[in-house]
Amino acid sequence: MIKKLSQEEIRKHKGVSFAGVSTCFFCTDGNGKLFMAKRSQQSRDERGNWDVGAGGLKFGQSAEHNAIREIQEEYGVTPKSIKFIGYRDAFRTLPDGTPTHWVALDFLAVVDPSEIMINEPEMFDDCGWYELDKLPTPLHSQLPAAIKKYHKEFR
């Protein structure tokens, strides 16, 4: 019989021992602005960098349902609409030098700007709505390529 690993054990290995799968969500107001949050010192990595939201794909959940659940958990809002826009391979390095590999399943979610809020304040230091040509810095290392790839989807 195969031993089932705890969520904590799996989390330690995602992206390191095997490719992790995440659902990444670009929340937009429907008028060209993206909601972004600045990662806190409590974040696993990319501390102090501005990012869109994401979360590891949970076993047994569809990618779309996972993205919606993560949006609700992180930002306290249910999307008006959500659309799969593509995927990316994210090769990065943790602060200790460990290489990682994640597959990001990317979604565009239209949300009501008046309803969105940070539900995990320990994970984020700041947040706001930004036009694509006026994004805050520094950005998450994977964000510039993603924005370039999906630029037309955000308009």
Summary of the structure (lengths in Angstrom):
residues: 155
radius of gyration: 15.2
end to end distance: 50.6
largest distance: 53.7
contacts: 441
relative contact order: 0.25
helix: 23%
strand: 37%
